[in-house]
Amino acid sequence: MRPAPALTKTIYANLAFLHNELEDYAAAERCGRAAEGCDNHIYHLWLAEALFFQRKYVSDPLCVVDFSTFETAFLQKLADEAAAEWGAFAPAVAQSDNVVLLQSVDAVYFKRFALAQALSAHRSGATVGFHFHIINPDAECLNLLEEMRRRLPGLRLDATAERRASAGQSADRVYYACARLLIARQIMRQSNADVVIADADILFRADPAPLLGQTVGYDLAAIRYPGEPMCNRYNASFFVIRRSLPSLLFLRMLEAFLQANFRRGYLWMIDQVALYCCERRLHAATQGGVRMLHWPETVVSIRQLPESPIWSGATTAKWADTPYTRYQKELLAAYGFPAES
């Protein structure tokens, strides 16, 4: 008996995933195209992966990811703009050794998670700065920020606000995750700082200074997951971008890539797709001129491993009774904030 059409599409989608794992990207593309209409839209990422690794960057109506900004002529335009920007920025770089953790959140995530993250950094003795980009903040957010500044002396806390009409819950969540990537270059320039792209729901178990110290001499640093598809290869929880010409070009690539993709729609995990694909495309375009540090996945633990310096709340466990949430509540209580914040 022939499988039902819906099942056939699912089989082709799974085959696309497997061929990507085998690095047979032409076969993965054929299977990905045959999976058109598959109910599980995450499978469309497998077609995107097959096209990316074949360097097929022309916008494709069947592919959920738009790689058109990776075309050579457009990249050269971005490179020229980055070089001009670096020429103006470079003289100031040596004047500061700042590091800013940048996160983008809505009001709920700011109150529920970003607060506890700042508390965990303060307890660890960290000297990094924080920049919260809050989409549609309410009055409570602004009051809470001032209270944090009062109770956490020595911790630099800055914020920007963005007003944005809702595009629907799923689309909003995608945008909240990506907004930090869209403003990272601006924050780097304004603060004269190396920027850490951070998830709001990470907690520090130790001072991140040793990790950041390892990035000296590099342009970028990321937690890498070998053997994962491209949407999971770089963890967006803790991604370091140091001040350099390649990094400015990387940030311009991120902005262009995300803006092009937002014109097509809002795809979950597009922030991690962007970090990985832009770094790999930049590496190819500069013939290996990007200095990239890879950390093991244990640096950020979603299983709350005792030895991990950073705990992640990236799963639904952040809403349950777990070591992560117990540590979160302990921090709030220790600094005199209500647990429901």
URHUDA-V435429 format. One record per residue. PHI is phi in radians with two decimals (none if undefined). NEAR is the number of other C-alpha atoms within 10 Angstrom. Layout:
BEGIN
PHI;NEAR  PHI;NEAR
END
This chain:
BEGIN
none;3  -1.26;6  -1.13;9  -1.10;8  -0.91;12  -1.09;12  -1.18;14  -1.03;15  -1.12;23  -1.13;20  -1.09;18  -1.08;21  -1.09;29  -1.14;18  -1.15;20  -1.06;31  -1.04;25  -1.14;17  -1.14;20  -1.08;22  -1.05;15  -1.50;11  1.06;13  -1.74;15  -1.29;24  -1.14;17  -1.16;17  -1.09;28  -1.11;24  -1.05;17  -1.21;24  -1.10;33  -1.22;19  -1.22;18  -1.50;25  -0.88;18  1.59;14  -1.01;20  -1.11;13  -1.54;10  -1.21;13  -1.11;14  -1.13;21  -1.15;23  -1.14;24  -1.21;31  -1.12;28  -1.03;26  -1.09;25  -1.09;26  -1.21;22  -1.05;21  -1.32;18  -1.67;13  1.04;13  -1.65;15  -1.67;18  -1.14;14  -0.97;15  -2.10;14  -1.11;9  -1.52;14  -1.62;19  -1.29;21  -1.90;29  -1.68;23  -1.75;25  -1.08;18  -1.28;23  -1.55;23  -1.05;15  -1.00;12  -1.11;10  -1.20;13  -1.09;20  -1.12;14  -1.08;10  -1.11;20  -1.11;22  -1.12;12  -1.16;14  -1.15;21  -1.11;15  -1.14;12  -1.15;15  -1.13;20  -1.04;10  -1.47;9  -1.56;17  -0.93;15  -1.02;9  -1.56;10  -1.05;17  -1.23;9  -1.37;9  -2.55;11  -2.12;10  -1.24;15  -2.26;22  -2.10;27  -1.51;23  -1.93;26  -2.40;28  -2.10;29  -2.55;27  -1.59;23  -1.09;17  -1.12;15  -1.21;16  -1.07;25  -1.28;17  -1.47;16  -2.16;21  -1.05;23  -1.01;23  -1.10;28  -1.07;23  -1.09;26  -1.10;21  -1.15;24  -1.18;22  -1.09;18  -1.10;17  -1.31;15  1.52;14  -1.12;17  -1.97;17  -1.24;25  -1.70;21  -2.12;23  -2.24;22  -1.74;22  -1.72;22  -1.82;25  -1.53;22  0.95;16  -1.20;18  -1.80;13  -1.07;9  -1.10;12  -1.05;19  -1.16;15  -1.16;10  -1.14;16  -1.06;17  -1.16;12  -1.16;12  -1.08;19  -1.08;14  -1.26;11  -1.56;13  -2.10;16  -1.07;10  1.62;14  -1.71;20  -1.37;15  -2.22;19  -2.19;14  -2.67;14  -2.23;13  -2.13;16  -2.35;13  -1.71;9  -2.61;9  -1.23;9  -1.17;11  -1.84;11  1.92;8  -0.98;9  -1.11;12  -1.12;15  -1.04;17  -1.11;17  -1.09;18  -1.14;24  -1.00;19  -1.22;22  -1.67;24  -1.01;20  -1.07;24  -1.24;22  -1.32;20  -1.93;17  -1.06;26  -1.14;24  -1.08;12  -1.17;18  -1.04;24  -1.20;18  -1.16;10  -1.64;16  0.81;21  -2.35;22  -1.24;28  -1.99;27  -1.88;29  -1.31;22  -2.18;22  -1.31;25  -1.17;27  -1.73;24  -1.83;26  -2.22;29  -1.52;22  -1.73;18  -2.71;19  -1.02;19  -1.31;17  -0.96;14  -1.05;10  -1.10;15  -1.15;16  -1.10;9  -1.19;12  -1.51;19  -1.04;12  1.60;11  -1.94;17  -1.61;22  -2.39;25  -2.56;23  -2.60;26  -1.39;21  -1.94;21  -2.01;17  -1.14;12  1.48;9  -1.61;11  -1.12;16  -1.08;23  -1.26;22  -2.17;18  -1.28;20  -2.01;28  -1.44;22  -1.43;24  -1.25;23  -2.74;22  -2.23;23  -1.69;27  -2.18;28  -1.56;23  -1.23;23  -2.90;19  -1.11;20  -1.01;24  -1.19;24  -1.10;25  -1.14;25  -1.01;26  -1.16;25  -1.13;21  -1.12;27  -1.02;25  -1.04;21  -1.12;19  -1.08;25  -1.17;25  -1.11;15  -1.12;17  -1.29;19  -1.14;17  -1.18;9  -1.64;13  2.59;13  -2.02;19  -1.89;20  -1.07;17  1.34;17  -1.13;21  -1.15;26  -1.28;20  -1.04;26  -1.10;25  -1.05;25  -1.23;22  -1.17;24  -1.15;23  -1.14;23  -1.17;16  -1.18;20  -1.13;22  -1.02;17  -1.20;12  -1.16;16  -1.70;11  0.94;9  1.43;12  -1.41;12  -1.77;21  -1.64;14  -2.07;18  -1.78;17  -1.95;14  -1.70;17  -1.25;11  -1.13;17  -1.25;18  -1.07;19  -2.02;24  -1.94;19  -1.51;19  -1.78;17  0.97;19  -1.13;14  -1.01;11  -1.45;13  -1.40;18  -1.27;19  -2.32;23  -1.81;27  -1.91;23  -1.84;23  -1.28;15  -2.02;11  -1.16;7  -1.07;15  -1.22;19  -1.84;10  -1.95;11  -1.53;9  -2.39;14  -0.95;16  -1.08;22  -1.24;18  -1.20;13  -1.14;16  -1.02;23  -1.17;17  -1.08;16  -1.09;21  -1.04;20  -1.15;12  -1.10;11  -1.74;14  1.36;10  -1.79;18  -1.17;10  -1.10;13  -1.44;8  -1.12;17
END
